[in-house]
Amino acid sequence: MAVVVVTDSTADIPSQLAKDLGIVIVPSYVIFGSKSYRGGVDIAEDEFYRKLLHEPVLPKTSQPTPQDFIDAYTQLAKEADGILSIHISSKMSGTINSAEQAKMLAKLTCPIEVIDSQNLSMALGLIVIAAARMARAGKGLTEIADAVRKTMPNTRLLILFDTLEYLAKGGRIGKAKSMLGSILNVKPLLTLKEGEFVPASQAHSRTKGKEKLLEFVKSVKDIQDLAVLYSTTPEEAKELVASITAISKVSIIIARVGPVLGVHSGPGALGIALRTKS
């Protein structure tokens, strides 16, 4: 068995695609009251968003434990030549710490490389997918890890939020906090810089916000991979895909913001993740 690529459920990679590429996903947790669910395992997206909208208390999230990673690494090490573990930005989650602890505690002879992607959702997902494709092509651990670090600066994310309420309550708003006082009905667009959310733009209507997402795609050259992501509006995602297809031949992945990141994005999130050639 060659190199195995591991990530966490905040990558939002569609489950069938992850399965096809042999990507191992260690789930994070979403907690409603006293009940804990593994993101992407124990609770379906529709059920999660229904609970998010109707439960009186906002759910909490928790990263995978070191033991979760130890269990995964130990099982994979039985056959893998190497393990590449790529995860959500350390400024957004303690997942990297759990993975690093597991690497140290497991004491496996199989080499393990842990990388902080400085990204999340399908921006992380595109990095992981590229790594998995290299692993499938027989590349070695060091070569893939080096390629991942080189492609990280070429991976970008732009998300149109319906509201920043959930991001603020969850404590993940970062430098975008300044946008909280924006006038009613202004739709914020955020991107990631050095692993945390920062303001990118704002629109005076959702329609204008979607136009800005399309303008973002038009402004970027040499797009290699692209994903459209959404939380609760699949029809808008399909419309955005159609608009992008009209101007670009790039293959597009449609992905849904899963339960763990959905706690912070809330309903109505719509975004673009892309990776360029250089």
N, C-alpha and C positions, 0 to 999 in steps of 0.2 A: 504493500500500500504506500502511496506517495505522501506528499504533504497534505494535511487536513486543515481546512480553514474553519475557524470558530469565531462566532460573533455573539451578540446578545439580541434580545427581541426588540430593542429600540432601533435596530437597522431597518425594520419594516419591510424586509424582503418578502415578496409573495411566497407562500409556503411551498407551492409546487416548483417554483424556480429554485428555491433553496435545496429542495430534495433532488432536483435534476443535477445540480452542480455539486452535490455532496457537502453542502455547507451545514455545519452543526451549530444550532442556535441554543444558547443557554438562556433560559427565560428570566427576565426581571419580574418583579411582583407589583400588582396593584391591589390595594387594600381598601375595601369598603367596610367600615366599622370594625368588627372583629373577624371578618372573613377575608382571607388572602387568596388571590388568584395568580397563577402563573400567566404572564402575558403571552398571548398566542397559543395557549394550551388549554387552560381551564375555563376561559370565558370568551365567547364569540364577540366580534366587533359590534354587531347590532345590539346585543344584550348590554355590552359595556356602555355604549353611548346612551341607551335608554336609561340605565341606572345613573349615569353621570348627570343627565338632565333632570331626573326625578327624585334622586336620593337627597335628603335634607343636608347632609354633610359631604363636602368635597372629599373624594378618596385620596389616599396617600400612595406613594410609590416607594419601592425599595429595590436596590440592586441585588443581583445574585450573590449568594454567600460564597466565601472561599470554598466551602465544602461542595457547593454546586459545581464549581469549576474543577475541584479535585476529582469529583466523580466522573466528570466529562473527560478530563485529561487522562485519567487512569485507564478508562475504557478505550479511548482512542490510541493510547500509547502501545497497546497490545499489538497493533498492526501498522501504525503510521511510522513513516520515516522522520517526520517532523510535524509540529503543531504550530500554526500561526493564528494567534488570537487577537482580533482587531475589534476595538470597542468604542462606545460613545465617549465624547469629550469628557475629560476628567474634571472640567469646570461645570459640567452638568450632572455628573453622577460619580459615585464611588466605585463603579464597576471595575475600572482599571485596578484599583487597589485590591479588590477581591481576586482578580485574575493574577496579579503579581504575587499575592500571598499564597495562592494555590500553587503557582509555579515553584515557589520556594518550599512549601510544606510537602508537596507530593513526592519530591525527590526522585523523579523519574529519569531513566537513562535517555528516553526520547527527548530530543531538543525542543524547547518551547520558546517562541518569540511572542511577546505581548506588545501591542502597539496602540497608543492613544491616537485615534483617528482625528481628534479635534473637530469632529463632526457628529451628526446624528441623523436619524431617519434615513431616507434613501440616499442622502449624500454619503453617509456611512455605508449604506447598502451597495452603492455603485463601486466603492473602493473594495468592499468584500467580494463582490461578484467578479471584479477584475482579477483579484487574487486567486479566487477559486478556479477561474479559467486557466490561469497560469499553472496552477497545481495540476489541473486535468491534463495540461500539455506536458507534464513531467518535469517542470522546473523545480529547482531545489529551494529549500527554506530561505537561505540567505539571499538568493536572487529575487525571490518573491517579496521578501520583507523590504529589500532595497527599492524595488519597483513601487511598492505601496507608499513608502515615505516620499518618493519622488512625485507620485500622482496626487498626494494629499493637497498640495497647494493649487492643483488644477481642478479641484472638485468644489463646486459651489452650490449653494442652496438659497432659494428665495421663497418665503412663505407669506401668503396673504392670510391674515387673521381676521376673523369676524369680530373678535374682541380680545383684548389683552388680559381680561379678568382672570382667566384660568392660569395663565403664565405667571401673573403677579401673585396670586394666592398660593401657587406651588413653589414660589421662591426661585424660579428659573428665568426671571425676566432680564437679569444682567443689566447691560448698559442701555437697554431699550426702555428703562423705567421712565425716562424723560417724556415718552410718548403717552403715558397714562393720562395726562391732563388734556389730551387733544379734544377738540370739540366733538359733540355728539355726531355719530354717523360717519366719522372719518375712519376709514379702514386702513390699519397699519400693515406695512410690509416689512418684514425683518429678514436679515441675513445673519450669517455667522462670521465672526472675526476673532481669530485666536481662540476659538473654541467656545465662544459665548455669543448670545444674541445681541445684535446692535441694530438700530434703525437703518432701513434702506430707503424707504420712501413712504408715502401715504397717499391714499386716494379718497376722493369725496363721495364715491359710491362703490359698490361691489363690482359693477360693470367696469368702471375705470380701473379698479384693482386688477381685474382679470386681463385687461388690456396691458397693464404694466408687466404682468407675468409673460405675456407674449412678446412684448418689447425686449424683455430681458433675454429671451431665447434668440431673438433677431440680432441682438448686440454682441453675441458671443460667437467667435470663429472657431472652426475646427472641433466641433462637438463630436465626441466619440461615443458617449453613452448619455442617455437622458431618461429621466423618470418623472411622471406626473403623479403627485400624491394628494390625497384628499382624506378628510375625516368622515364627513356625513353627506357629501353631495356628489355621488358618483356621476350624475348627469353632467355636472360642470366639468368634472375630470375628462369625460368623453368629449365634450365640446372643445376643451383645451387641446386634447390630443388631435382632434380634427383640424384645428387651427394651425397647430405646429406641423402636422403632416402636409399641409398645403404649402408650407414654405421650406420644409427640410425633409431630407430622405433618411434622417437618423431613425434607428429603431427605438421605440418608446415602450417603457415599462410603466404600467399603471399599478400603483401601490396604495394601500390604505394605511393611514396613521393608526397604529395599533393601540391597544388599551393603555400601555405604560406612557407613551408620549401623548396619547389622547387626553390624559388627565391635565396636561399642561397646555395643549393646543386648543382644547374645547371643540365644540361643533363648528362647522363651517370653514375649517382650515383648508386651504388649497395652495399647492406649491409646486415648484420646479426644482429638481436636483439634476445637475449635469456634470460631466467630466470631460475635459478637453484633452487633446493630444499632447499639448505642451503649454 
